[in-house]
Amino acid sequence: MSSVNTTNPDGIFGLNVGVAYKLYLDDLGWFVKPEISYSQEGYLYQRLDYLNFPVALGFDFTDDFNTHIGFQYGLLVGGFDNPEETFYNYNLAFIVGFEFYPVDYLDVGLR
């Protein structure tokens, strides 16, 4: 998030939780991964709540590592002080990331 009042706004930590499903396209490792997640984003004392819908195309290099790219649609659902002054109530993002699985049922990644 950017601000017109400062060149270095302070970020805040927030919750990010969701679910995803990996749908394999063939036996070679290609997959489509639709997700739905709730995310708290913002800076200083302003927190914005988004419902995100990313869809990624990826490839499993091994059983324990994959990479993916895609797009994400985010819908602003709360956290703003004055809804009449909210210019955009959605955002679009390009995503790129990777994931690895150190043990069964644990997914660690960076996007």
N, C-alpha and C positions, 0 to 999 in steps of 0.2 A: 504494500500500500504506500502511496506517496502523499506528500503534503506540500501545499504551496507556501507554508510558513517556515519550513525548515528544509535543509538539504540532507539531513541525517535523522529521520524520525526513529524513535526507539521502538523496537518490536516488543510484543508481549507473547507469552506462551499461551496456548489454548488447546482444547480437546479436539482430537481428530479420530473418529471411529466410523467403521463401515463394514460392509461385506462385499465380497467379490466372488466370481465364479470363472474358472478357466475352462473354456470350450475349445477342445483340440480340433483343428481343421483336417489333419491327416496324421499319419504315423511318423512323419519326419520331424515333428517338434513345433510346428506353427500353431499358434492359438490366438483366440480373441478373448479378451478379458473385460466384460462389463462389470461395473461396480456402482454402488451407491454409498455415499458417506456424508456424515455431518462434520463440519469443520468450523472452528472458531478462529477467526483471523482479525488482524488489526494492528494498531500502534498506540503508544501512550495509554490513555484511558478509554479509548474507543475500541470496542470489540464488535465485530460483525459476524453474524452466524450465517453459514452457507450450507445448502443441501447440494452436494456435488454429484455429477453423473459422468464419470470418466469411462471411456471405451478405448482399450489399447490393443494393438496388434503386436504379438511378441513371438520369440523363438527360444526354445529350451536348448541350450548348448550341451548341458548335461542334466542328469536327474536332480542336481543340486543348484543349478545356476541358470537364469534366463535374463533376457533384456527385452524391453518393450518401448513402443512409441504410440502416441495417439492424441486424442483431443478430450477436453473436459468442459462440460457445461455446468456452471455454478449458479444457483438461484439464491438470492439474498432473502432469508426468511426471518431475520431479527437482528437485534443489537444496535439498531440505529435510533438516535434520539428523536428526530423529527422526520417522519415518513414523507411529508410534503417536500422536503428539501433533498430527498434521495433522487439523484439524476438517473443512475443505472441501478436496476434491481437484479442484474445478472452479470456474469462474466464468462468469457471463453478463454481457454488456455490450451497450449500445446504442451504435451507431457512426454518426457523421456525418462527412463529409469532402468534399474536392474534389481534383481532379487536373488537371494540365495537361501537355502534351507539347511541350517546346521544340524537339525534333528527333525524327526517327524512331527508334523503339526505346528512347526514354528517357521514363520516366514519373516526374513529380515531384508529390508530393501531401502533404496534411496530413489526418490523421484524428484 
